[in-house]
Amino acid sequence: AAAVSSVSGSAAIGSASAAQTSVSGGPVAVFAHTVRNGGIRALYTGLKPVLVAQAGYKATVFAVNNVTREALVKWRTKERRKVGMFQPYDLTRADVFFCGAIGGAVNAALLVAPVEYVRNRQIAHHTSISTERGL
């Protein structure tokens, strides 16, 4: 069904759902509609895979950060002992930043980039199918 949307001041013809979404009143109206039609549980639909992925991402960042910190402290302490300094090495802010950056880089390379690549390929595929069908 065709509907006319007057949100921008000019008439635009589109599907009824597109027109309804554009004049719906914004995020509050969408929230109210979701809760009214699906209950509170509808707000969490599809959230489980996202939470599992985020847990994996964060676990990777923290684990790599911790391993990097331990390796850096061990290496720097060993280097200090060579010159007669026997107290353990304390990480500087630059060292902490470096360890965090390594954790983020490993996470990006191993998990985030491949997931984003697949996601973007799926979007491109579905967009090309929609374009071919004239949707």
N, C-alpha and C positions, 0 to 999 in steps of 0.2 A: 504494500500500500504506500502511496506517496503522501508525504506530509510536508507542510510548509513551516519553515523555521524562521522566526523573525528576531533572533538573538542579535545578529550583527546589523540589523536595520534594513537589510535587503532580503528579499524572499529567496530561499534556497530550497530546492526540491531534493528530497532524499528519502530514505526508508523511514518508516514510522519509529523504529527503535532509535535511529540516529537523531531524529528530531526530538524525540522524547528525552534522550540523554542530554542534548544540548540545552534544553529549557528546563531541566529537572531541578535546578536550584542549587547545584553544586554538591560538594562532598557531604554536607549534612543531610541533604535529601537522599543521596545514594545510601548513606549509612542507615537512615531511618527505613528506607525501602528494603534494604537487605535484612535488617532485624525484623521488620514487620512480616516479611514473606518467608524468611528462612530461620528466624530465631537467632539467638546469640551464637550458636554453633556455626551458622553460615559465615560468620566473620573469620572463622579459622579454617574454612574449606581450602584444601590444597596447601596448607601450611606445613604439614609433616615433612615432605621432601625438602623444603627450604630449610627447616630447622636442622634436619640431619646433615645437609650440605654445610650449613654454617658451623655446626659442631665439628665437622671434619676440617673445615678451613681453619678454625681457631685452634684446634688441637695441633694441627701442623705448624702453625705460626709459633705457638708456645713451645712445642717440643723442639723445633729447630733452634729457636732462640735460646732455650736452656742448654742444648748440646753445644751450641756455638759459644755461649758464655763459659761453660766448663772447659772447653778446649782452649779458649783464649787465656783464661786464668792459668790453666796448667802450663801452657806454652810460655807465657810471660813470666811466671814464677820460675820455671826452669831456666829461662834466659837470665833472670836476676841472680840466681844461684851461681851461675858461671862467673859473675863479677863480684861475688862475695856478699850479696844481699840475700838474707835468708827469710825475711818475712814474706808472706804470700802477697801476690799482686792484687791490688784493688782496682776494679774496673772504673775507668773514667766515663764521663757522659758520652764522649765520642765512641768509646768501646760499646756502651749500652746501645747507642744509636746504630752502630755497625751490626751488632748482633740482631737487633730488631729488623734492620733492613735485609739481612740474610734470611731471616725467617719469612718475611713478606715476599722476598724474591722466590724462594723455594715454593711457597704456597701458590704464588702466581704461575710459576712454570709447571708445577705438577698437577694442580687442581683447577684453578680459576680459568686459565687460558683455554685448556681443552673444553671445559664446560661451556664457556662463552662462545667458542668456535662452533660447537655443535648447536647451541641455541641460535646463533646468528644464521647458520646454514638452514635450520628449520624455518626460521622466519622468512628467509629469502625464498625457500621452496614454497611455502604456503602463500607468499605474496605473488609469486609467479603463477601459481595455480589460480588464485583469485583473479589475477589480471587476464589470464587466458579465458576464464569463464565470464569476464566482464562484470565482476562483482566490485 
